[in-house]
Amino acid sequence: MIYGYARVSTTDQTTDLQDRALSAAGCGRVFRDHGTSGAKKKRPGLDSALAALQPGDVLTVWRLDRLGRNLSDLIAIVQEIEARGAAFRSLSEQIDTTTPTGRLFFHMAGAFAEFERSLIIERTKAGLTAAKGRGVRLGRRLSLTPDQIRKARLLIEAGEGPRSVAASFDVSESTLYRAFQRTGI
């Protein structure tokens, strides 16, 4: 039996592209994970796909990065597939572990995928550092403006309770205290 596995990282993405490719590759059943990072250990769709494998079966993915995020994870999953007497196939990289050449290429492609991911992380970190250097504020938008923080302080100094003040600005008490701490009040 040829099984397929498709994964998307966010819930607003679809597996349509992967599903079409896996169907064209002859997959009789496709297991899916929606909104699941490849870095997560708990992937119900992948766990079900692995559990379904019998000797002689093949687990097929559209691309290597759909199966795992780093080389050690990919190797561990493929070893589990092979321990079940099954094989692994990646359509985009044209890897088929039923052959010695396919196993060699799997390890090489996995190393390149991990290298590419490391480069992306480095570029992202460099971009964030450069943005911070230019004075760009990163992260969530602040819940309270500086003017609101000053008004909240005046209300508390006038005798109003912090819980009541926080509620009047539609924030939690802890958010109010963090805003005071951040501004040095």
Secondary structure, 3 states (H helix, E strand, C coil): CEEEEEECCCCCCCCHHHHHHHHHCCCCEEEEECCCCCCCCCCHHHHHHHHHCCCCCEEEECCHHHCCCCHHHHHHHHHHHHHCCCEEEECCCCEECCCHHHHHHHHHHHHHHHHHHHHHHHHHHHHHHHHHHCCCCCCCCCCCCHHHHHHHHHHHHCCCCHHHHHHHCCCCHHHHHHHHHHHCC
